[in-house]
Structures are given as structure tokens and as C-alpha cells.
């Protein structure tokens, strides 16, 4: 099935939902009850159960009202789940359970925030316009679902699924969010496919005129320096000061002078509009060594964890030094919506870069790793980047991407555009003995595309790998595609023959995964001072 057929099948699903939910006029409330609406969702049972147990609500008369009710239902369940997680930690003394609980509490807190911003965005006050597009809402709902999956995966990392799973599975929150995605997806298909919220001149509403000047000639609010010549000698100290701002008034710029900063940093939720500027990826280095084998979840192993909205990093290296024998060890984890990484180096081995969620743009970055070293469930575009597989453990194969799309309505995926895939220096001497693949399906609807990119002979002729050798998991439901790549490994003659793999022949198909369309970049990247190409 080619890409156009897959697009048509998704569109057909959307249209079925629209027909079933919209076209028959509702003359009275009694004509249709919540059961009728729930029956048309992917998971009707938790939908029915919720509305059965919550009397007193007004019956919806149109699909947009039903969407609001579904988001409210999901948020109610998320609040309950977070409360249960918090209560479970009061008497918990097991360090592994505590580590997973800490992640899950944060993740469910973010889920509540994503659902809340969706709710406020799609249910404006009377007479007011919506404060977000359906495209925005689909991104935030996708993030909410990803958060629940990350919590579950963390419990697997540290083998405490028996402790976490009963707490979060009873709420059926993932199914409720999937219902939200399906209904919002139907509205997105039927309505304006416009991009993220922007003003009439095409600039992002969060980027002021002053911010635009800042990005050209940066004037730092705070300076970090190892030699004591700045305001602080650790990056986290400056980030914490920024986080204590009572009112966010434009971008907060932190200049990190040259040096090696051995610390783990976090830009937390609500610490928005942070910009970290270094002296170049060879000069400003933030480094840590956490790993799953060291007792951390994959999520919390990150040297740098970025959650606040609209984050920008320029001229910095994020490094995890755990090494190939320590398993999952993240250098950079981002769930920052509308975030930019420019001229940064991201260095590790297994699970180097966690593009966790939301919309992200990487330009002129270097990414080093071995197994699944770009992974997660964001909508992420890598443009003009250098991707460098390293020498793995003996017997291991390199896999560049492990994209984690779990629901067909999530608007997520990894797009590698106009970049280069080359062997890292340590791999070059043994490049003929190590297999390197462009991706494998971490989740059922994994989606990765490689467009107009130079593929050195480090890439295997088959191109892509199953999750486990011999497994058929996801091979029919994933979406992997290539378009006009170059280089010695660019021939698709020997590529995998999976139903989900596509060689794109038309620019119109490939353009769906460009900056302009896939992450709505033309609404928030212009005039930031960060170069980008909107289309192919």
C-alpha cells in the first residue's frame, strides 16, 4: 500500500467518524444519549463507564461538544491517577519504586496540563474565538497519551510493573485519551488544517519583537562560568533562578561560557521561554553519566531534561558518558513544545536523544549513538544535521531511530531531512562488521521518514530492522519512508519488503513531513534567527 492509499484510509476513518457523529441532525436531547456517542469511538466501554458514573452533564449536540466532554473525562481520570500515585509513594521505601513513582507523578502532572490547555483551547467562552487550532490540540493530546506510555515503560526499565500497572491501568486513561485523539482528528480533517497559533504576520504569538532581536545579538539575563566570572558556576542554578520569575516577561537568556559542566539539568514545566547559549558545541559541554543500569529510569537518566515551553539551545553539547555497556543512558530529553536545538551536539550510546513529545526542530546538530539513539514520540524534524552511528558492543547492531507512535491518530514522527548519516570515528575501522539500520518499530504505529539525505555505506542495504529479529510486530502498521536520498547506501533495491515501508516518488507525499507541514514551522520559526527550510 503506497502512501496515498494510507492517507486515504486514514481520511476514510475520519470521514466515517464524521458521518456517524455529525451529519444526522439532533432535534432533541433525547434523540441521542452518551452511549450513542461513545459507540463511535475506538474505545466505547471506558467512555460509557465514565458518563454512566457522572450524572448531571448536558448531552452533546455536536461533535465539538462531545470532544470537550471527552477531554474533561480524560482529565478527571488523570487527576485521579496522579492522586493515587502520590498516595502510593507515602509509605514506599523501595528505591526503584520511588524512582518510577517520581517520573510517573511528573508525567501525569504534565498530562493534566496538556489536557487542560486543550480544554481551554477548544472550548472558548461565548463569543470568543478558539485560542488554539485543532492541529495544536492534536499535538497536546498526543503528548498526554505519550506521557502515560512513558510511565509504564519506566516501570519496565526497573522491573516494578506489578507495582505501577494496577495504579494507572484502572483509570483507563490511555483509552480515554485515544478517544479524544480520534474525535479531534475527525474535526481536524473536516476543518481548517491550519498550523499552530500565530499572529497575522506569521510570527509565533509567544515571540515578541524584543525576542527576535535577542536571537540575533544575544544579551544574557544571567551568565554561567566555571571560572567564577559569571553569576553562577552551575547551569542548574541559573535555570532555577529563571524558574522563580513571578511573571514570565519574554525570553530569559542564559549564557553558558566555555567549560565542561558535570551536572544533570532540568528545565521544568512552567519554566518557559528559556534560551541556553554556549560558546559552541566544542567549547560548552554539559555532561552526566546516569543510566538504567545505574538505577535510573530511561526518562530520568537524561543529562538534560527539557519540559518548559519554547526552549532554545544554541552552541552547546549535551553528553552522557555512561558508555555502551550501561544500557539506556539519555544525553538529552525534550518534551518542550515548539523547541529549537541549533548547532548543538548530542552524544551518547544507547538512547542518546529522547525526542519525548510535542513539536521539535533540530538544525545543524550532531547526534552520536548506537542502539535506538534517536527515540521517542515527538513530531521532530532534523534538518541539515550530521547523524553519527558509533561503535557498539560486540555483537550489537546500530539502530538510528526507534519512533514510539502508539496510536494512529497521533500527529507524531521523526523526519530526517537534508542531513548526512556517516560513521563516527570509532566505527570507521570496523564499519564492515557492524550492521546499522535507519530505524525499528518501538511501537505499533512507528513513523520515520528520511528525505533528501546522504546515506554513507554505514547504512545496511536493507535499510530498516524489525524490533526483534524474526518479529513481525508493527511491520504492517508502521510508516517508514525514503525520498530522493543520495550516497552509496541510498539505493532502495534491497530494502525491506514490509507493507509499512514506502519509497516516495512524489514531492507532494514527501512534503507532508517537512518543517512547514509536519511541525507547522512557518508559524513559529520565522525571524527567530534560526535558519530553516520550510519545504523540500
C-alpha positions in Angstrom: 0.0 0.0 0.0 1.6 3.3 -1.0 1.5 6.5 1.0 -1.5 7.9 -0.9 -3.5 4.8 -0.1 -2.6 5.0 3.6 -3.6 8.7 3.6 -6.9 7.8 2.0 -7.6 5.0 4.5 -6.9 7.4 7.5 -9.1 10.0 5.8 -11.8 7.4 5.3 -11.7 6.6 9.0 -12.1 10.2 9.8 -15.0 10.6 7.4 -16.8 7.6 8.8 -16.5 9.2 12.3 -17.8 12.5 11.0 -20.7 10.9 9.2 -21.7 8.8 12.2 -21.4 11.7 14.7 -22.2 14.8 12.7 -24.5 14.5 9.7 -27.7 13.4 11.4 -29.2 16.5 13.0 -30.2 16.3 16.6 -33.7 17.6 17.1 -33.9 17.0 20.8 -31.5 15.8 23.5 -33.5 12.6 23.8 -32.6 11.6 20.2 -29.1 10.7 21.2 -27.5 9.8 24.5 -23.9 9.4 25.6 -24.0 5.7 24.8 -24.7 6.5 21.1 -21.7 8.9 21.0 -19.4 6.6 22.8 -20.2 3.7 20.5 -18.5 5.6 17.6 -15.2 6.0 19.4 -12.2 3.5 19.3 -12.8 2.5 23.0 -16.5 2.8 23.8 -16.5 0.9 27.1 -14.5 3.4 29.3 -16.4 6.2 27.6 -19.7 4.7 28.6 -18.5 3.8 32.0 -17.4 7.4 32.7 -20.6 9.1 31.6 -22.7 6.4 33.4 -21.0 7.3 36.7 -21.1 11.0 36.2 -24.7 12.1 36.0 -25.9 15.7 35.6 -23.9 16.6 32.4 -25.6 18.1 29.4 -25.9 15.9 26.4 -23.8 17.0 23.5 -25.5 18.2 20.3 -22.4 18.3 18.0 -19.0 16.7 17.7 -17.1 19.7 19.1 -19.2 19.5 22.3 -18.5 15.7 22.6 -14.8 16.4 22.2 -14.9 18.8 25.2 -16.7 16.2 27.3 -14.1 13.5 26.3 -11.2 15.8 27.3 -12.9 16.6 30.6 -13.3 12.8 31.2 -9.7 12.1 30.5 -8.6 15.0 32.7 -10.7 13.7 35.6 -9.1 10.3 35.3 -5.6 11.8 35.0 -6.2 13.8 38.2 -7.4 10.6 40.0 -4.4 8.6 38.7 -1.9 11.2 39.9 -3.5 11.3 43.3 -3.2 7.5 43.6 0.4 7.6 42.5 1.1 10.3 45.1 -0.6 8.3 47.9 1.3 5.2 46.9 4.6 6.9 47.5 3.9 7.8 51.1 5.0 4.5 52.6 7.2 3.4 49.7 10.8 2.7 50.7 12.0 0.7 47.7 14.4 2.9 45.7 13.3 1.5 42.3 9.7 2.1 43.0 10.4 5.6 44.3 12.3 6.4 41.1 9.4 5.2 38.9 6.8 6.9 41.0 8.7 10.2 40.8 8.7 10.0 37.0 5.0 9.0 36.8 3.8 11.7 39.1 5.6 14.3 37.0 4.4 12.7 33.8 0.8 12.6 34.9 1.1 16.2 36.1 2.2 17.1 32.6 -0.7 15.1 31.2 -3.1 17.1 33.3 -1.5 20.3 32.0 -1.8 19.1 28.3 -5.4 18.2 28.7 -6.2 21.5 30.5 -4.6 23.6 27.8 -6.5 21.5 25.2 -9.7 22.1 27.1 -9.2 25.8 27.3 -8.2 26.0 23.7 -11.1 24.1 22.2 -13.9 25.4 24.5 -13.7 29.2 24.4 -16.0 31.5 26.3 -19.2 32.6 24.5 -18.4 34.8 21.6 -14.7 34.3 21.7 -12.5 32.6 19.1 -10.7 29.4 19.9 -7.2 30.1 21.4 -5.7 27.1 19.5 -6.1 25.2 16.3 -7.2 21.6 16.1 -3.6 20.9 15.0 -2.4 22.3 18.3 -4.9 20.2 20.2 -3.8 17.0 18.4 -0.2 17.7 19.4 -1.1 18.2 23.1 -3.4 15.1 23.2 -0.6 13.1 21.6 1.7 14.3 24.4 -0.8 13.3 27.0 -1.0 9.8 25.7 2.8 9.6 25.3 3.2 10.5 29.0 1.1 7.6 30.1 3.1 5.2 28.0 6.4 6.6 29.3 5.2 6.0 32.9 4.5 2.4 32.0 7.8 2.0 30.2 9.7 3.3 33.2 8.3 0.6 35.4 9.5 -1.9 32.9 13.0 -0.4 33.0 13.3 -1.1 36.7 11.2 -4.3 36.8 8.4 -2.8 39.0 5.5 -3.2 36.7 3.5 -5.1 39.3 3.6 -2.1 41.5 2.8 0.7 38.9 0.5 -1.0 36.4 -2.5 -1.6 38.8 -2.4 2.1 39.8 -2.6 3.6 36.3 -4.4 0.9 34.4 -7.6 1.1 36.5 -8.4 4.6 35.2 -8.4 3.5 31.5 -6.9 7.0 30.9 -5.0 5.9 27.8 -8.2 4.7 26.1 -10.0 7.9 27.0 -7.2 10.0 25.5 -7.2 7.8 22.4 -10.9 8.6 22.1 -10.1 12.3 22.3 -7.4 11.9 19.6 -9.9 10.2 17.3 -12.6 12.8 17.7 -10.3 15.7 17.4 -8.7 14.1 14.4 -12.1 14.0 12.7 -12.6 17.7 13.4 -9.0 18.4 12.2 -9.7 16.5 8.9 -13.1 18.3 8.4 -12.0 21.8 9.4 -9.0 24.1 8.9 -5.8 22.2 8.8 -4.1 25.4 9.8 -0.9 25.3 11.8 -0.1 26.4 15.3 -1.4 29.7 16.8 0.3 32.7 15.1 -0.3 36.3 14.6 -1.3 37.8 11.2 2.3 38.4 10.2 3.1 34.7 10.6 5.2 35.1 13.8 4.6 33.0 16.8 2.5 34.8 19.4 5.0 33.8 22.1 7.9 35.5 20.4 7.9 39.3 20.9 9.8 41.8 18.8 12.3 42.1 21.5 12.9 38.4 21.5 13.6 38.4 17.8 16.3 41.0 18.3 17.7 38.9 21.2 18.2 35.9 19.0 20.4 37.9 16.7 22.5 39.7 19.2 22.1 37.8 22.5 22.1 39.8 25.7 22.1 37.4 28.6 19.9 37.8 31.7 22.4 35.5 33.5 25.9 34.2 32.9 27.2 30.8 33.9 31.0 30.4 34.1 33.2 27.7 35.6 35.9 30.2 36.4 33.7 32.3 38.6 33.4 35.2 36.2 29.6 34.8 35.9 26.6 35.0 38.1 26.7 31.2 38.8 29.1 28.3 38.2 26.4 25.7 37.5 23.8 25.8 34.8 21.1 24.5 37.0 21.5 27.4 39.4 20.7 29.8 36.6 17.8 27.7 35.4 16.3 27.7 38.9 16.5 31.5 39.2 14.7 31.7 35.9 12.1 29.4 37.2 11.3 31.7 40.1 10.2 34.5 37.9 6.7 35.6 39.1 5.6 36.7 35.7 7.1 35.4 32.5 8.1 38.6 30.6 9.6 37.4 27.3 12.6 35.2 26.8 15.1 34.5 29.5 18.6 34.1 28.1 21.3 32.2 30.0 24.8 32.4 28.5 26.9 29.4 29.4 30.6 30.2 29.0 33.1 27.6 27.7 33.8 24.8 30.0 32.8 21.2 31.0 29.8 21.3 33.4 29.4 18.0 35.1 25.8 18.1 36.2 22.3 17.0 35.3 20.0 19.8 34.4 16.2 20.2 34.3 14.1 22.9 32.7 10.8 22.1 34.5 7.2 22.6 33.5 6.1 26.3 33.6 9.7 27.5 33.3 9.0 28.7 29.8 10.9 30.8 27.2 14.4 29.7 28.3 17.3 30.1 25.9 20.7 28.5 26.7 23.5 29.9 24.6 27.0 28.3 24.7 30.4 29.2 23.2 30.0 26.4 20.6 29.5 22.6 20.8 33.2 22.0 21.2 33.5 24.5 24.0 30.4 24.4 26.2 29.7 20.9 27.4 27.1 19.7 29.8 27.8 16.1 30.8 26.4 13.4 33.1 26.6 9.6 33.4 23.2 8.3 34.6 21.9 5.1 33.1 19.2 2.4 33.7 21.9 0.0 35.0 22.8 2.7 37.4 19.3 2.7 38.9 17.5 5.4 36.9 14.6 5.1 34.5 15.4 5.8 30.9 13.4 9.0 31.2 15.3 10.2 34.3 18.7 9.2 33.0 18.9 12.3 30.9 21.8 14.7 31.4 19.4 17.4 30.2 15.7 17.2 30.6 13.7 20.0 28.9 10.0 20.5 29.7 9.3 24.2 29.7 7.7 25.6 26.5 9.5 27.3 23.7 13.0 26.3 24.8 16.0 27.2 22.6 19.6 25.9 22.8 22.4 27.1 20.7 26.1 26.1 20.6 26.1 23.5 23.4 27.0 19.8 23.7 24.7 17.5 25.8 26.6 14.4 26.7 26.0 11.1 28.6 29.2 9.3 29.5 27.7 6.1 30.8 29.1 4.2 27.9 27.8 1.4 25.7 27.8 -1.3 28.5 25.4 0.6 30.8 22.3 0.3 28.5 19.8 3.1 28.2 21.5 6.4 29.0 20.0 9.6 27.7 22.0 12.7 26.9 19.1 15.0 26.1 15.3 14.5 26.7 12.9 17.1 25.3 9.2 17.4 25.7 9.2 21.2 25.1 6.6 22.3 22.6 7.9 24.5 19.9 11.6 23.9 20.9 14.7 24.5 18.9 18.2 23.0 19.1 20.7 24.8 16.8 24.3 23.9 16.3 24.2 21.5 19.3 25.9 18.2 19.7 24.1 15.3 21.5 26.4 12.5 22.4 25.8 9.1 24.0 25.4 5.4 23.1 22.1 3.7 23.6 19.1 6.0 23.7 21.1 9.2 23.3 18.3 11.6 22.3 14.8 11.2 23.7 12.5 13.3 21.5 9.8 12.6 24.0 6.8 14.6 22.8 5.5 17.8 21.3 7.0 19.7 18.3 10.7 20.0 18.0 13.2 21.3 15.5 16.9 20.4 15.2 19.1 22.3 12.8 22.9 21.7 12.1 23.2 19.4 15.1 25.5 16.4 15.6 23.9 13.3 17.1 26.0 10.3 18.2 24.9 6.9 19.4 24.4 3.2 18.9 21.1 1.5 19.8 17.9 3.4 19.2 19.8 6.6 19.6 17.0 8.9 18.4 13.8 7.7 20.0 10.5 8.9 21.4 7.2 10.2 20.2 7.6 13.8 19.4 6.9 15.4 16.0 10.6 16.1 15.3 12.4 17.4 12.2 16.1 17.1 11.9 17.4 19.4 9.2 21.0 19.8 7.9 22.1 17.5 10.8 25.0 15.1 11.0 23.9 11.7 12.4 26.8 9.5 13.5 26.4 5.9 14.5 29.2 4.8 16.9 30.9 1.5 17.6 28.5 -0.6 19.7 29.1 -3.5 22.0 30.4 -6.7 20.3 27.5 -8.4 18.6 25.2 -5.4 18.7 23.7 -3.7 15.7 23.2 0.1 15.4 19.7 1.4 15.1 19.4 5.2 14.4 15.7 5.7 15.3 13.1 4.0 17.4 10.0 6.1 17.0 7.2 5.5 19.5 3.9 6.3 17.9 1.3 4.2 19.7 -2.0 5.5 18.2 -2.8 6.0 14.6 -4.3 9.5 15.3 -1.1 10.9 17.0 0.4 13.5 14.7 4.0 12.4 15.6 7.0 11.0 13.9 10.7 11.6 13.1 11.7 13.3 9.9 15.3 13.4 8.8 15.7 16.0 6.0 18.7 17.1 4.0 21.1 15.6 6.5 24.0 13.2 6.4 24.4 9.7 8.0 28.1 8.9 8.4 30.1 6.6 10.7 31.6 8.1 13.8 35.4 8.0 14.0 35.3 4.9 16.4 33.1 3.0 14.0 35.1 3.6 10.8 37.8 1.0 11.4 35.1 -1.8 11.9 32.3 -0.4 9.7 32.1 -3.5 7.6 31.5 -5.7 10.7 28.6 -3.7 12.2 25.1 -3.5 10.8 23.5 -0.1 11.0 19.8 0.4 10.3 17.8 3.6 10.0 15.0 2.5 12.3 13.0 -0.1 14.0 9.4 -0.1 15.3 9.4 0.7 19.0 5.6 1.0 18.9 2.9 -0.3 16.6 2.4 2.8 14.5 6.1 3.9 14.5 6.7 6.6 11.8 10.1 7.7 10.4 11.0 9.3 7.1 14.4 10.1 5.6 14.3 12.8 2.9 17.0 14.0 0.6 19.7 12.8 2.9 23.2 11.4 2.2 23.5 7.8 3.3 27.0 6.6 3.6 27.8 2.9 3.3 27.5 2.6 7.0 23.7 2.0 6.4 22.7 -1.6 5.7 21.3 -2.3 2.2 18.0 -3.5 3.8 17.7 -0.1 5.5 15.4 -1.0 8.4 15.1 -3.6 11.1 12.3 -5.4 12.9 12.0 -4.7 16.6 13.5 -8.1 17.3 14.9 -10.4 14.7 12.2 -12.6 13.3 9.4 -10.5 14.8 6.5 -9.2 12.6 5.4 -6.6 15.3 4.4 -3.4 13.6 5.6 -4.2 10.1 2.2 -3.7 8.6 1.1 -0.7 10.7 4.4 1.3 10.8 5.2 4.1 8.3 8.8 4.2 7.2 9.6 6.1 4.0 12.5 7.4 1.9 12.6 10.1 -0.6 15.4 11.0 -3.0 18.3 10.1 -0.8 21.8 10.1 -2.1 25.1 8.3 -1.3 26.4 4.7 -1.5 23.6 3.3 0.7 20.7 5.2 -0.9 19.6 2.5 -3.4 16.3 1.0 -2.3 16.7 -2.1 -4.4 17.4 -4.3 -1.4 15.2 -2.6 1.1 12.8 -4.5 3.3 9.5 -5.6 1.7 7.2 -4.7 4.6 3.8 -3.4 4.0 4.6 -0.3 6.1 7.7 0.7 4.1 7.4 3.1 1.2 9.7 4.6 -1.4 8.1 8.0 -2.0 8.1 9.1 -5.7 6.2 12.4 -5.4 7.2 15.6 -3.8 3.6 16.1 -2.6 3.8 13.0 -0.5 7.3 13.8 0.9 6.3 17.4 1.7 3.9 16.2 4.4 7.0 15.6 6.6 8.7 18.9 6.1 9.2 21.7 8.6 6.3 23.7 7.2 3.7 21.0 7.3 4.8 18.4 9.9 5.6 20.8 12.7 3.9 23.9 11.5 7.3 25.6 11.4 6.2 28.6 9.3 4.1 29.8 12.2 6.8 29.8 14.8 10.3 29.6 13.3 10.4 32.7 11.1 12.6 35.5 12.3 13.9 33.7 15.3 17.4 34.0 13.8 17.4 30.2 13.3 17.7 29.2 9.6 15.3 26.6 8.2 13.9 25.4 5.0 10.1 25.2 5.1 9.6 22.7 2.2 11.8 20.2 0.4 
